[in-house]
Amino acid sequence: MSLYEVWQAAASSPFQPTVGKDSQLILGLSLLLIGFVLTGLFGLNRSALSVPLFGIPASLAFGFGAVFAICGFGVYV
């Protein structure tokens, strides 16, 4: 299959993002708030069990929340 044929086949199926452009900001800010709450709970309860319960979800929420908030504000990464 040539590159031109791949280009023509891709033209019939445009990219549809999982999270729409209009909901990126609210999702990003919500994830940042959830990350902030989970970080507070992690700081209050330091144990080996709190790392998988609070630490890992907090870091994921901060990471994805920051990217979605940046994209929601109009700065594309």
C-alpha positions as CSV (number, residue, x, y, z in Angstrom):
1,M,0.0,0.0,0.0
2,S,1.5,3.3,-1.0
3,L,1.5,6.4,1.1
4,Y,-1.0,8.1,-1.1
5,E,-3.5,5.2,-0.7
6,V,-3.0,5.4,3.1
7,W,-3.7,9.1,3.0
8,Q,-6.9,8.6,0.9
9,A,-8.1,5.9,3.3
10,A,-7.5,8.1,6.3
11,A,-9.4,11.0,4.8
12,S,-12.7,9.1,5.1
13,S,-12.3,8.6,8.9
14,P,-11.4,11.8,10.6
15,F,-9.9,11.8,14.1
16,Q,-12.4,12.0,17.0
17,P,-10.9,12.7,20.4
18,T,-12.0,10.8,23.5
19,V,-12.5,14.1,25.4
20,G,-14.1,16.8,23.5
21,K,-12.7,20.3,23.2
22,D,-15.5,21.9,25.1
23,S,-15.1,19.6,28.2
24,Q,-11.3,19.7,28.6
25,L,-11.2,22.6,30.9
26,I,-13.9,21.4,33.4
27,L,-12.3,17.9,33.3
28,G,-8.8,19.3,33.9
29,L,-9.9,21.5,36.8
30,S,-11.9,18.7,38.4
31,L,-8.9,16.3,38.2
32,L,-6.7,18.9,39.7
33,L,-9.1,19.4,42.6
34,I,-9.3,15.6,43.1
35,G,-5.5,15.4,43.1
36,F,-5.3,18.2,45.7
37,V,-7.8,16.4,48.0
38,L,-6.0,13.0,47.6
39,T,-2.7,14.7,48.3
40,G,-4.1,16.1,51.5
41,L,-5.4,12.7,52.5
42,F,-2.0,11.2,51.7
43,G,-0.2,13.8,53.9
44,L,-2.5,13.1,56.8
45,N,-2.3,9.3,56.6
46,R,1.3,8.2,56.0
47,S,1.5,4.4,55.8
48,A,2.4,1.8,53.3
49,L,-1.3,1.3,52.5
50,S,-1.8,5.0,51.7
51,V,0.6,5.0,48.8
52,P,-1.6,2.8,46.4
53,L,-4.8,4.3,47.9
54,F,-3.9,8.0,47.8
55,G,-0.5,8.6,46.4
56,I,-0.7,7.0,43.0
57,P,-4.2,8.2,42.2
58,A,-3.2,11.7,43.3
59,S,-0.2,11.8,41.0
60,L,-2.2,10.5,38.1
61,A,-5.0,13.1,38.7
62,F,-2.4,15.9,38.9
63,G,-0.7,14.8,35.7
64,F,-3.8,14.3,33.6
65,G,-5.5,17.3,35.1
66,A,-2.6,19.6,34.3
67,V,-2.5,18.5,30.7
68,F,-6.3,18.8,30.3
69,A,-6.4,22.2,32.0
70,I,-3.6,23.5,29.8
71,C,-5.4,22.2,26.7
72,G,-8.7,23.6,28.0
73,F,-7.1,27.1,28.4
74,G,-6.0,26.9,24.8
75,V,-2.3,26.1,25.1
76,Y,-1.8,22.9,23.2
77,V,1.0,20.5,24.1
